[in-house]
């Protein structure tokens, strides 16, 4: 029974790839640009944002708060611990093993591109946040171990954390995301609120737009991070 439960929740596991400051290696600074990358899956429609101009667009929503542990057991609060820093986050939510594996692959492609191109602001680091809806508590350790194997040799243990949420659709909707079978790239400002959404992987069009959006974010990072965040769902 335990093995079948592990397989069930492991099959729905997606991943998230993010960029933020490592709290153990560098202090978090307020007022700098923040970018979030979320790959999110479920059967809904798709959304894309306009080409970045010179100014930050209005936020699409705000992320719910989630308390988590990194893969090496350190306490982590999402998104509070990420605000006010150069940031790229990847989050994946899936209802099937095949789609979860697909999203993870695309998000790792984004991470590889970001690492190779050197387009991230100074002090940024890539983090991963797989999101799973309400797995039984006794199985959560097995889920973490499965994801740790997925990230092995590619993502440090202190730069990944599982986000266990009560309602994955509500979690995505609070941030203004549209859920479908493709990863969604989300860029956010220093207040931690999403500003741009992209669909798909690091193709020519997406990478060109992402470069421009990162330039806008880097030039706009002068405000204090907002403390007005949506609470975690009960």
C-alpha positions, -999 to 999 in steps of 0.1 A, spaced: 0 0 0 28 24 8 45 17 -25 14 23 -45 8 56 -26 44 67 -33 40 59 -69 7 78 -71 21 110 -57 55 107 -74 36 103 -107 20 137 -102 51 154 -92 63 184 -112 92 207 -105 99 243 -102 131 260 -111 138 293 -95 163 320 -90 170 337 -57 196 346 -31 210 318 -10 203 329 26 233 311 40 258 325 15 245 361 10 221 384 28 188 391 11 185 427 0 153 446 -4 145 467 -34 162 447 -62 146 431 -92 128 398 -89 119 373 -116 98 342 -111 96 312 -134 67 288 -129 59 258 -149 23 249 -140 1 221 -153 -36 212 -153 -64 212 -180 -72 249 -185 -65 275 -212 -32 293 -220 -21 328 -213 7 349 -227 18 384 -219 28 413 -242 63 421 -252 80 440 -224 81 478 -228 102 502 -207 80 500 -176 68 472 -153 33 460 -162 6 457 -136 9 426 -114 -13 396 -124 -19 386 -88 1 375 -57 14 342 -45 0 324 -15 23 318 14 36 282 19 59 269 46 83 243 34 117 226 39 146 225 14 159 191 3 185 193 30 159 200 57 162 238 62 130 258 68 118 279 39 89 303 35 75 308 0 74 335 -14 85 357 16 121 344 17 124 352 -20 113 388 -21 136 417 -27 162 396 -45 171 388 -81 148 358 -86 138 331 -111 114 304 -99 102 273 -116 71 256 -103 54 226 -119 20 210 -110 8 180 -129 -19 153 -127 1 126 -146 35 111 -145 41 118 -182 32 154 -180 51 159 -148 83 145 -164 77 166 -195 74 198 -174 105 189 -154 125 185 -186 114 218 -200 122 236 -167 156 221 -166 161 233 -202 153 268 -189 177 265 -161 205 253 -184 198 282 -208 199 307 -179 231 293 -166 248 293 -200 236 327 -211 245 346 -180 215 369 -182 205 368 -145 211 399 -123 241 397 -99 234 376 -68 207 355 -84 205 317 -80 183 290 -94 158 272 -71 132 245 -77 98 242 -61 77 212 -71 40 217 -60 18 189 -50 -18 191 -37 -25 176 -2 -5 144 -2 -8 123 29 17 134 55 32 99 59 42 99 22 58 134 20 92 121 30 91 96 1 81 124 -23 110 146 -12 134 117 -17 120 110 -52 124 146 -62 159 147 -46 169 119 -70 154 139 -99 176 169 -90 207 149 -83 239 164 -98 218 193 -113 203 211 -83 219 215 -48 199 202 -19 196 237 -4 181 251 -36 150 230 -39 119 225 -17 86 207 -21 55 230 -18 26 209 -4 -6 230 -9 -43 224 0 -56 235 -34 -32 237 -64 -58 255 -86 -63 281 -60 -25 285 -55 -21 292 -92 -52 314 -95 -40 336 -67 -10 345 -88 -31 351 -119 -18 320 -137 -36 300 -163 -31 262 -160 -26 239 -189 -2 211 -201 27 234 -208 51 251 -184 45 288 -177 73 312 -173 65 340 -148 86 370 -141 79 391 -111 90 424 -96 107 431 -63 74 429 -44 72 392 -54 41 397 -76 40 382 -111 43 407 -140 50 386 -172 38 351 -183 54 330 -210 44 296 -223 67 268 -234 105 263 -233 135 284 -241 128 289 -279 141 319 -298 110 340 -292 108 333 -255 145 338 -248 145 372 -266 115 384 -247 129 371 -214 162 390 -220 142 422 -224 120 415 -194 151 409 -172 165 442 -184 133 460 -174 132 443 -140 169 451 -133 162 487 -141 130 489 -120 143 473 -88 142 503 -65 111 498 -44 106 480 -11 92 445 -11 54 444 -4 43 426 28 7 423 15 6 386 6 -23 363 3 -24 338 32 -19 301 27 -51 282 21 -66 263 51 
